[in-house]
Structure formats: C-alpha cells, structure tokens
C-alpha cells in the first residue's frame, strides 16, 4: 500500500498519471491553432457597396506583446462560454400576408435570402404567434366562445397564409427550423376584462384550459408538418397594450408554470419543448428570472428566459448588465432574445444606417452577456410597415412594395447576416476583447473549428487595428460605420 502511494505521488509530481484523463476531457472542446493560417474578412459598410462582401485575406505575423498605444482586438479560443443555438426572425400573420402578395420569383428570393446558409444569411430560428397579435390583420382565436374543453379548436385562419409560409421556410432552411410560439392573449372570455386587447388577466377558472390550449396548438401544428421547438408563456406579460395583451405578475407567471403549464406539457409528452419565461424587456429581466427560478418547482420546467429590447423606447441605453446578472445567478438557465425591431415605420427612413447599427450593438452585447439565441421580429412587412390591425407600424429587415413586387433590403438585414451566416448552431462563444471603445466585438468557434470574429465600428472614423490571437497578429482596419466578420 505504501509503495503504491509513493508511486502515485511520484506520478502526480511528474504530471504523468492523471493528466491523460484531463487532456482527453479538454480535447472535446473545439481546438484552434493560428500557426500557418490566414483570415478572410466579410464587411458591410456605409457609403460603400460592401454588403457582407469578401473584403480580403489577412496574413498573420509574430506579435508577442502589443503596446498600449496600439489598437487591437484580442481573441482567445481557449476560453469558451455558452453554446449557440441560432439566429432568426418571426413568421407572423403580417409577414405571411405580405409574402402571399408577392410574385413567385420574389417569394423564392425572400426564402433564399433568409434561410439558405450559402446564398442567404442562414436563419435557423423562428418565432410565431399563438392566435392573433398586433401584426395580424384582424383579431381572432382558435376556439369558439365559452369552449373551455377546446372541442372547436381550428387552425383555419393560419392555414390560409401563415402555415404555408412556415412550411416553405422550413424547406428553404434544409428541412429544419427551430420554431417557438408565443401567445399575445387568451380568448376574451377567459379574461377578467372580457377583451383580447388592453391587458386584463387570465381568470383563475380558465388556467387549466389555457394550459391545455398550448398542448393543442403544438399537436395541431405538428399535424401540419410544423414541429414546435419551444413556447413562451406570454408575450410581454407586464404590458397593457392597445393590441392583444395579458398581464402576469412574476408570481402569477411562476405559479401558472408550476401548477398548470409545466405539468400539462409534461403529461402530454412535451417535456422536451423549450419553455421560455418572461418574453419582455431587459429592465425587469432579473426580477422576473429571480422570482421564477428561485422556486425549484417552477424552475424545473423552464428552459430559458426570453427578453426584448424595448426598454430603450425613451432613447436610453440598452440594459445589458441585467442579462449578465441573470447569467451569473442562474447559469443553468438559457438567455434568449425573443423580439426586437425599430418602431414607427417611415419609408423616408428606410435607408438610415442606424437601423443596422442598433442590431449590431444589441447582438454583440447580448452574446457577450450569455445569450444563446437571437430572434428578430417580422421577417417581412409591406410598404406601410404592416399589415397591423392597430396601426403599430414598424421596420423589418426587408420590406415589400405589394403594389410593384419590389423588395427593399434595409441594412439591418446585412448586419444580422454578419452574425447568422458565419456563426452556426453548436458554436461556442470565446473571448474577444477590444482595447478601444470605438470597436465592439464578439467571437465564436464553430463546430468545424473555424472562428468567427465580429468587429463593429459605429463612429465616423476609420480605425486601423491588429487582430491578436495566440501570439500572432494580423493588421487590418475597421471602416467608419461598418461591421466585419473575420473568419479564421
């Protein structure tokens, strides 16, 4: 026994015996070595023709110690964080109705532009609405008044425009698109204000029926050939809107998940559906997450916490710190961006460069705060920023002139594509840091070992810098008002 102990001690000191297991474990993470490699750059920039354009190859040279006077972005692929699930946009009634008005060749263009990973920007996520939302042409439900047993449940409304679009999007994405669905409101008769609009609350006697409604929706969409990957509990549960809305306090959402929705999904064999709580702005993100996730009986059903970016409607800064606090406090729960767009559509502002920069700023900081997936709002809207039954017109990355069939691509489409085209599901976020505030950056290592580094410059200045990795550096520059993805 003493001999064995002595031998083990010698092996430990020499670093021989247990390190084989450690090395084997580490080897499972994506590996990367810069030696002998070059990097390819893809850029979108204002006042140029660059739109996710190949803008050259960067050679690397030895660069062991940068100086403080030099500008650089440093990447460290040995430190990995959250796994990436994808980027996408919402397939709403408004998007589907606009899509249906386009000629066939323009429909195919849209599908390719969003979902083809080579010829387009490779969306892999999608969101859709359960019953009507503001981006519907009318207010509708799937069941008749008073039908708590859901015997009249029908997708007839969705079958006209939305279901055909979602099917085509799935096909264009190669047969798989992770779709999650969100309700804006239960039927009016289930609520204490007897109105699908203007807030109100789900009445206690209908909580089980409403939970059953989620199950029925998933089952019926499955029959239509559309698997539902995830569900959010309630869109914007603290907003009393002039459109479809329903208020849940944090405690009410927690208890609805714990007592009704979670167990109902589980009993129906849907425990694998990704249940997402909150689905509202970053400002109350931590308060909602803490209330729900601190209760083990509710938390066990929750896959993630969803959030929007509309806390900035007064022009204030986006509250990324709240995301970081949720990530730190509840590392086992996923953060997912579930909705964002620029509001108050105006055709005269469609070429504003700030549209895309808002996306880039949010996406870089959201990913650096622990977010695993990012979902834009409508993938397509018409020349008025709709249709929308309450006049809540907004921007989308692509607009269609339904009179002429023309498609208008805003720069937001290209900014999103600088991420979605190059960062693929299964990628791991790695360290990417800048020593100057003019350059914002994030980076991921894909499952094939390729690194994607995103660098964004929202200033009027061109910024020369070095990209540092593993003791080597490549000299490059960030154009004024540009975003570049560097592939190593």
C-alpha positions as CSV (number, residue, x, y, z in Angstrom):
1,X,0.0,0.0,0.0
2,X,2.8,2.4,0.9
3,X,4.6,1.5,-2.3
4,X,1.5,2.2,-4.4
5,X,1.0,5.6,-2.6
6,X,4.6,6.5,-3.2
7,X,4.4,5.6,-6.8
8,X,1.2,7.6,-7.2
9,X,2.8,10.6,-5.5
10,X,5.8,10.4,-7.9
11,X,3.4,10.2,-10.9
12,X,1.4,13.1,-9.7
13,X,4.6,15.2,-9.2
14,X,5.8,14.3,-12.7
15,X,2.4,15.1,-14.2
16,X,2.1,11.7,-15.8
17,X,-0.8,9.7,-14.4
18,X,-4.0,11.7,-14.1
19,X,-3.2,14.3,-16.8
20,X,-4.2,11.8,-19.6
21,X,-7.7,12.0,-18.4
22,X,-7.6,15.8,-18.2
23,X,-6.2,16.2,-21.7
24,X,-8.8,13.8,-23.1
25,X,-11.5,15.9,-21.5
26,X,-10.2,19.1,-22.8
27,X,-9.8,17.7,-26.2
28,X,-13.5,17.5,-26.6
29,X,-13.7,21.3,-26.9
30,X,-13.2,22.9,-30.3
31,X,-9.4,23.3,-30.9
32,X,-7.7,26.0,-32.9
33,X,-4.1,26.9,-33.8
34,X,-3.3,30.1,-35.7
35,X,0.1,28.9,-37.0
36,X,0.2,28.9,-40.8
37,X,-3.3,30.3,-41.1
38,X,-4.8,33.4,-42.8
39,X,-8.2,35.1,-42.1
40,X,-10.9,36.1,-44.6
41,X,-12.9,39.3,-44.0
42,X,-16.5,40.0,-44.9
43,X,-17.8,43.5,-44.5
44,X,-20.9,45.7,-44.5
45,X,-20.1,49.4,-44.5
46,X,-21.9,52.7,-45.0
47,X,-21.0,54.8,-48.1
48,X,-19.7,51.7,-49.9
49,X,-21.1,48.8,-51.9
50,X,-20.0,46.3,-49.2
51,X,-22.9,44.1,-48.1
52,X,-21.5,41.0,-46.4
53,X,-18.8,41.3,-49.1
54,X,-15.5,39.5,-49.2
55,X,-13.0,42.2,-48.5
56,X,-9.7,40.4,-48.4
57,X,-7.4,38.0,-46.7
58,X,-5.3,38.8,-43.6
59,X,-1.9,37.2,-43.1
60,X,-0.5,36.8,-39.5
61,X,2.9,37.5,-38.2
62,X,4.5,37.1,-34.8
63,X,3.3,39.7,-32.3
64,X,4.0,38.6,-28.8
65,X,3.4,41.8,-26.9
66,X,1.2,44.7,-28.0
67,X,1.8,48.2,-26.8
68,X,-0.7,50.3,-25.0
69,X,-0.5,52.9,-27.8
70,X,-1.6,50.3,-30.4
71,X,-5.3,49.5,-31.2
72,X,-6.1,45.8,-31.1
73,X,-8.8,43.2,-30.8
74,X,-7.6,40.1,-29.0
75,X,-9.2,36.6,-29.4
76,X,-8.7,33.7,-27.0
77,X,-10.2,30.5,-28.3
78,X,-9.1,28.5,-25.2
79,X,-11.8,30.1,-23.1
80,X,-15.3,29.0,-24.1
81,X,-18.7,30.1,-22.8
82,X,-22.3,29.4,-23.9
83,X,-23.3,27.2,-26.8
84,X,-25.0,29.0,-29.7
85,X,-28.4,27.7,-30.9
86,X,-29.1,30.2,-33.7
87,X,-30.5,33.4,-35.1
88,X,-33.8,34.0,-36.8
89,X,-36.9,36.1,-37.2
90,X,-40.7,36.0,-36.6
91,X,-43.1,34.4,-39.1
92,X,-46.1,36.4,-38.2
93,X,-49.5,36.8,-39.9
94,X,-48.2,40.2,-41.3
95,X,-45.1,38.6,-42.8
96,X,-47.2,35.8,-44.3
97,X,-49.9,38.0,-45.7
98,X,-47.2,40.3,-47.3
99,X,-45.3,37.2,-48.6
100,X,-48.5,35.9,-50.3
101,X,-49.0,39.1,-52.2
102,X,-45.6,38.8,-53.9
103,X,-44.9,37.2,-57.3
104,X,-43.4,33.7,-57.0
105,X,-39.9,34.7,-58.0
106,X,-39.8,37.3,-55.2
107,X,-41.2,34.8,-52.7
108,X,-38.3,32.5,-53.6
109,X,-35.9,35.4,-53.3
110,X,-37.1,36.1,-49.8
111,X,-36.8,32.4,-48.7
112,X,-33.3,32.1,-50.1
113,X,-32.2,35.4,-48.7
114,X,-33.2,34.4,-45.1
115,X,-32.8,30.7,-44.9
116,X,-30.1,29.5,-47.4
117,X,-26.8,29.4,-45.5
118,X,-24.7,29.8,-48.7
119,X,-26.8,32.2,-50.8
120,X,-28.5,33.9,-47.9
121,X,-27.9,34.5,-44.2
122,X,-28.8,31.1,-42.9
123,X,-31.6,31.7,-40.3
124,X,-32.1,28.7,-38.0
125,X,-34.6,30.1,-35.5
126,X,-38.2,31.3,-36.0
127,X,-41.0,32.7,-33.8
128,X,-44.7,32.7,-34.5
129,X,-47.8,33.8,-32.7
130,X,-50.5,31.7,-31.0
131,X,-53.8,33.3,-32.1
132,X,-53.7,36.9,-33.2
133,X,-51.2,39.6,-32.3
134,X,-50.8,43.3,-33.3
135,X,-49.1,42.1,-36.6
136,X,-52.3,40.4,-37.7
137,X,-54.9,42.0,-40.0
138,X,-57.7,41.0,-37.6
139,X,-58.4,39.8,-34.1
140,X,-59.0,36.0,-34.0
141,X,-58.9,32.9,-31.8
142,X,-58.7,29.2,-32.5
143,X,-61.8,28.3,-30.4
144,X,-65.4,29.4,-30.1
145,X,-66.7,31.5,-27.2
146,X,-67.0,29.5,-24.0
147,X,-65.3,26.4,-25.4
148,X,-63.2,25.6,-22.3
149,X,-62.8,22.0,-23.5
150,X,-61.3,23.1,-26.8
151,X,-63.6,21.0,-28.9
152,X,-63.9,23.7,-31.6
153,X,-60.1,24.2,-31.9
154,X,-59.2,25.1,-35.5
155,X,-56.2,26.4,-37.4
156,X,-58.3,27.5,-40.3
157,X,-57.1,31.1,-40.0
158,X,-53.4,30.1,-40.0
159,X,-53.8,27.7,-42.9
160,X,-54.6,30.5,-45.3
161,X,-51.2,32.3,-45.1
162,X,-49.0,31.6,-42.1
163,X,-48.8,27.8,-42.2
164,X,-47.8,27.8,-45.9
165,X,-45.1,30.4,-45.3
166,X,-43.7,28.4,-42.3
167,X,-43.6,25.2,-44.3
168,X,-41.7,26.9,-47.1
169,X,-39.3,28.5,-44.6
170,X,-38.5,25.1,-43.1
171,X,-37.9,23.6,-46.6
172,X,-35.6,26.6,-47.5
173,X,-33.6,26.1,-44.3
174,X,-32.9,22.5,-45.3
175,X,-35.8,20.8,-43.6
176,X,-35.1,22.0,-40.0
177,X,-36.1,25.3,-38.4
178,X,-36.4,25.7,-34.6
179,X,-39.8,27.4,-34.2
180,X,-41.0,28.7,-30.9
181,X,-44.5,30.1,-30.4
182,X,-45.9,32.9,-28.2
183,X,-49.4,33.9,-27.1
184,X,-50.4,37.5,-27.0
185,X,-53.7,36.9,-25.3
186,X,-56.1,34.1,-24.3
187,X,-59.6,34.4,-25.8
188,X,-61.5,37.4,-24.4
189,X,-64.0,35.3,-22.4
190,X,-61.1,33.7,-20.4
191,X,-60.0,37.2,-19.2
192,X,-61.3,39.5,-16.5
193,X,-61.7,42.4,-18.9
194,X,-63.5,40.3,-21.5
195,X,-61.2,41.7,-24.1
196,X,-58.2,40.2,-26.0
197,X,-56.8,43.8,-26.2
198,X,-55.9,46.3,-23.4
199,X,-54.3,44.0,-20.9
200,X,-56.5,42.2,-18.5
201,X,-55.7,38.9,-16.7
202,X,-56.4,35.2,-17.2
203,X,-59.2,34.3,-14.8
204,X,-58.3,31.5,-12.4
205,X,-61.1,29.1,-13.5
206,X,-59.5,29.0,-17.0
207,X,-55.9,28.4,-16.1
208,X,-56.0,24.7,-16.9
209,X,-58.0,25.2,-20.1
210,X,-55.4,27.8,-21.2
211,X,-52.5,25.4,-20.4
212,X,-54.4,22.7,-22.5
213,X,-54.5,25.3,-25.3
214,X,-50.7,25.3,-25.5
215,X,-50.7,21.5,-25.9
216,X,-53.5,21.6,-28.5
217,X,-51.5,24.2,-30.5
218,X,-48.4,22.1,-30.6
219,X,-50.3,19.0,-31.6
220,X,-52.2,20.7,-34.4
221,X,-49.1,22.4,-35.8
222,X,-47.3,19.0,-35.7
223,X,-50.2,17.6,-37.8
224,X,-49.5,20.4,-40.3
225,X,-45.9,19.2,-40.6
226,X,-44.5,22.0,-38.4
227,X,-42.7,20.8,-35.2
228,X,-42.8,23.3,-32.4
229,X,-39.4,23.6,-30.7
230,X,-40.3,25.9,-27.9
231,X,-43.0,28.0,-26.2
232,X,-43.0,31.3,-24.4
233,X,-45.5,31.6,-21.5
234,X,-46.8,35.1,-22.5
235,X,-45.7,37.9,-24.8
236,X,-44.8,41.0,-22.8
237,X,-46.7,40.0,-19.6
238,X,-46.3,43.4,-17.9
239,X,-47.7,45.5,-20.8
240,X,-51.2,46.7,-21.1
241,X,-51.3,47.4,-24.8
242,X,-54.0,48.7,-27.2
243,X,-53.4,45.4,-29.0
244,X,-53.6,41.8,-27.8
245,X,-52.1,41.6,-24.3
246,X,-52.5,39.8,-21.0
247,X,-50.8,40.8,-17.7
248,X,-49.0,38.3,-15.4
249,X,-47.1,39.4,-12.4
250,X,-43.9,37.5,-11.7
251,X,-45.6,35.4,-9.0
252,X,-48.6,34.7,-11.3
253,X,-46.4,33.6,-14.1
254,X,-44.4,31.4,-11.7
255,X,-47.5,29.7,-10.4
256,X,-49.0,29.3,-13.8
257,X,-45.8,27.5,-14.9
258,X,-45.5,25.4,-11.7
259,X,-49.1,24.4,-11.2
260,X,-50.6,24.4,-14.8
261,X,-48.4,24.8,-17.8
262,X,-45.3,22.8,-16.8
263,X,-47.2,19.7,-15.6
264,X,-49.6,19.8,-18.5
265,X,-46.8,19.9,-21.1
266,X,-45.1,17.1,-19.2
267,X,-48.2,14.9,-19.1
268,X,-48.7,15.4,-22.8
269,X,-45.3,14.1,-23.5
270,X,-43.9,17.6,-24.3
271,X,-41.3,17.9,-21.6
272,X,-38.7,18.4,-24.5
273,X,-40.4,21.7,-25.6
274,X,-38.2,24.6,-24.6
275,X,-40.3,26.6,-22.1
276,X,-39.3,30.3,-22.1
277,X,-40.5,32.7,-19.3
278,X,-40.7,36.5,-19.3
279,X,-40.5,37.3,-23.0
280,X,-40.4,41.0,-22.2
281,X,-37.9,43.8,-21.8
282,X,-34.4,43.8,-20.2
283,X,-35.5,46.3,-17.5
284,X,-37.3,43.7,-15.3
285,X,-35.3,40.8,-16.6
286,X,-33.6,39.9,-13.3
287,X,-36.7,40.5,-11.1
288,X,-38.7,38.1,-13.3
289,X,-35.9,35.5,-13.5
290,X,-35.2,35.5,-9.8
291,X,-38.9,35.1,-8.9
292,X,-39.4,32.2,-11.2
293,X,-36.1,30.4,-11.0
294,X,-35.8,30.7,-7.2
295,X,-38.7,28.3,-6.9
296,X,-37.4,24.8,-7.8
297,X,-40.9,23.5,-8.6
298,X,-41.3,26.2,-11.3
299,X,-37.7,26.3,-12.4
300,X,-37.6,22.6,-13.3
301,X,-39.9,23.3,-16.2
302,X,-38.1,26.4,-17.5
303,X,-35.5,26.1,-20.3
304,X,-34.8,29.8,-20.7
305,X,-35.6,33.4,-20.0
306,X,-36.6,35.5,-23.1
307,X,-36.3,39.2,-23.4
308,X,-36.9,42.1,-25.8
309,X,-35.1,45.5,-26.3
310,X,-37.9,48.0,-26.0
311,X,-36.7,49.3,-22.6
312,X,-34.9,51.8,-24.9
313,X,-38.1,53.4,-26.3
314,X,-37.2,56.6,-24.5
315,X,-33.7,56.7,-26.1
316,X,-31.8,55.3,-23.1
317,X,-29.0,52.7,-23.2
318,X,-29.8,49.0,-23.6
319,X,-29.6,47.3,-20.2
320,X,-27.1,44.5,-20.8
321,X,-26.0,44.5,-17.2
322,X,-29.3,42.8,-16.3
323,X,-28.6,40.0,-18.7
324,X,-25.1,39.5,-17.1
325,X,-26.7,39.3,-13.6
326,X,-29.1,36.6,-14.8
327,X,-26.3,34.6,-16.4
328,X,-24.2,34.8,-13.3
329,X,-27.0,34.0,-10.9
330,X,-28.7,31.2,-12.9
331,X,-26.0,29.7,-15.2
332,X,-28.1,26.6,-15.9
333,X,-30.9,28.6,-17.5
334,X,-30.6,29.9,-21.1
335,X,-31.0,33.5,-22.1
336,X,-32.7,34.1,-25.5
337,X,-33.5,37.3,-27.3
338,X,-37.1,36.8,-28.5
339,X,-38.1,40.1,-30.1
340,X,-36.7,43.4,-31.3
341,X,-37.4,45.9,-34.1
342,X,-37.3,49.6,-34.8
343,X,-40.7,51.1,-34.3
344,X,-42.7,54.0,-36.1
345,X,-42.1,53.0,-39.7
346,X,-41.3,55.8,-42.1
347,X,-40.4,54.9,-45.7
348,X,-38.2,58.0,-45.8
349,X,-36.0,56.5,-43.1
350,X,-35.6,53.1,-44.7
351,X,-32.0,53.7,-45.7
352,X,-30.9,55.0,-42.3
353,X,-27.6,53.4,-41.3
354,X,-28.5,53.5,-37.7
355,X,-31.2,50.8,-38.3
356,X,-28.5,48.1,-38.7
357,X,-26.1,49.5,-36.1
358,X,-28.8,49.1,-33.4
359,X,-28.9,45.4,-34.3
360,X,-25.2,45.0,-34.3
361,X,-24.8,46.8,-30.9
362,X,-27.5,44.7,-29.3
363,X,-26.3,41.3,-30.8
364,X,-22.7,41.8,-29.8
365,X,-23.5,42.8,-26.2
366,X,-26.3,40.2,-25.9
367,X,-24.0,37.4,-26.9
368,X,-21.2,38.7,-24.6
369,X,-23.8,38.7,-21.8
370,X,-24.6,35.0,-22.2
371,X,-27.4,34.9,-24.8
372,X,-27.7,31.6,-26.7
373,X,-30.1,32.6,-29.5
374,X,-31.4,35.8,-31.1
375,X,-34.7,36.3,-32.8
376,X,-35.7,39.4,-34.8
377,X,-39.3,40.5,-35.1
378,X,-41.1,40.3,-38.5
379,X,-39.0,38.9,-41.3
380,X,-41.1,40.8,-43.9
381,X,-43.5,43.8,-43.8
382,X,-45.2,45.8,-46.5
383,X,-44.6,49.3,-47.8
384,X,-46.5,50.7,-44.8
385,X,-44.7,48.7,-42.1
386,X,-47.7,46.4,-41.7
387,X,-50.3,45.0,-42.0
388,X,-51.2,45.7,-38.4
389,X,-54.7,46.0,-37.1
390,X,-54.0,48.8,-34.6
391,X,-51.6,50.9,-36.7
392,X,-48.5,49.9,-34.8
393,X,-46.3,50.0,-37.9
394,X,-42.6,49.0,-37.6
395,X,-39.5,48.4,-39.6
396,X,-38.4,44.9,-40.7
397,X,-35.1,43.9,-42.3
398,X,-36.9,43.6,-45.6
399,X,-40.0,45.4,-46.9
400,X,-42.1,44.6,-49.9
401,X,-43.9,47.0,-52.1
402,X,-47.0,44.9,-52.6
403,X,-48.1,47.1,-55.5
404,X,-44.9,46.7,-57.6
405,X,-43.5,43.5,-56.1
406,X,-40.2,45.3,-55.3
407,X,-38.2,44.1,-52.3
408,X,-36.4,46.7,-50.1
409,X,-33.5,45.4,-48.1
410,X,-32.6,47.6,-45.1
411,X,-29.0,47.5,-43.8
412,X,-30.4,45.7,-40.7
413,X,-30.7,42.6,-42.9
414,X,-26.9,42.7,-43.6
415,X,-26.0,43.5,-40.0
416,X,-27.9,40.4,-38.8
417,X,-26.3,38.4,-41.6
418,X,-22.8,39.3,-40.4
419,X,-23.7,37.0,-37.4
420,X,-26.2,34.4,-38.7
421,X,-24.2,33.5,-41.9
422,X,-21.0,32.8,-40.1
423,X,-21.9,31.7,-36.5
424,X,-23.7,28.4,-36.8
425,X,-25.7,26.3,-34.3
426,X,-23.4,24.4,-31.9
427,X,-20.7,27.2,-31.9
428,X,-19.2,28.2,-28.6
429,X,-18.6,31.8,-27.7
430,X,-15.0,32.6,-27.0
431,X,-13.1,35.6,-25.6
432,X,-12.9,38.6,-27.9
433,X,-12.0,41.9,-26.4
434,X,-11.1,45.4,-27.8
435,X,-8.8,47.9,-26.1
436,X,-10.6,50.9,-27.7
437,X,-14.3,51.8,-27.3
438,X,-14.7,52.6,-31.0
439,X,-14.5,48.9,-31.7
440,X,-17.2,46.5,-30.4
441,X,-16.6,42.8,-30.7
442,X,-17.7,39.2,-30.1
443,X,-16.4,35.9,-31.3
444,X,-17.4,32.2,-31.6
445,X,-15.7,29.0,-32.6
446,X,-17.9,26.8,-34.8
447,X,-18.1,23.0,-34.6
448,X,-15.8,22.7,-37.6
449,X,-13.1,24.6,-35.8
450,X,-13.5,27.9,-37.7
451,X,-13.5,31.1,-35.7
452,X,-15.9,33.9,-36.5
453,X,-14.8,37.3,-35.0
454,X,-17.3,40.2,-35.4
455,X,-15.9,43.7,-35.1
456,X,-18.2,46.8,-35.4
457,X,-17.4,50.5,-35.6
458,X,-20.3,53.0,-35.2
459,X,-18.1,56.1,-35.4
460,X,-17.3,58.4,-38.2
461,X,-13.6,57.4,-38.1
462,X,-11.8,54.6,-39.9
463,X,-9.9,52.7,-37.2
464,X,-6.7,50.7,-38.1
465,X,-6.1,47.8,-35.6
466,X,-4.4,44.5,-35.1
467,X,-6.2,41.2,-34.6
468,X,-4.3,39.3,-32.0
469,X,-4.5,35.6,-31.4
470,X,-2.0,33.1,-29.9
471,X,0.9,35.4,-30.0
472,X,0.4,36.4,-33.7
473,X,-1.3,39.4,-35.2
474,X,-3.0,40.5,-38.5
475,X,-3.0,44.1,-39.5
476,X,-6.4,45.4,-40.7
477,X,-8.8,48.3,-40.4
478,X,-12.4,49.0,-39.4
479,X,-14.2,51.3,-41.8
480,X,-16.4,54.1,-40.5
481,X,-19.9,52.8,-39.7
482,X,-19.1,49.2,-40.6
483,X,-19.4,45.7,-39.3
484,X,-16.9,43.0,-40.3
485,X,-16.8,39.3,-39.7
486,X,-13.3,37.8,-39.8
487,X,-13.2,34.0,-40.4
488,X,-10.1,32.2,-39.3
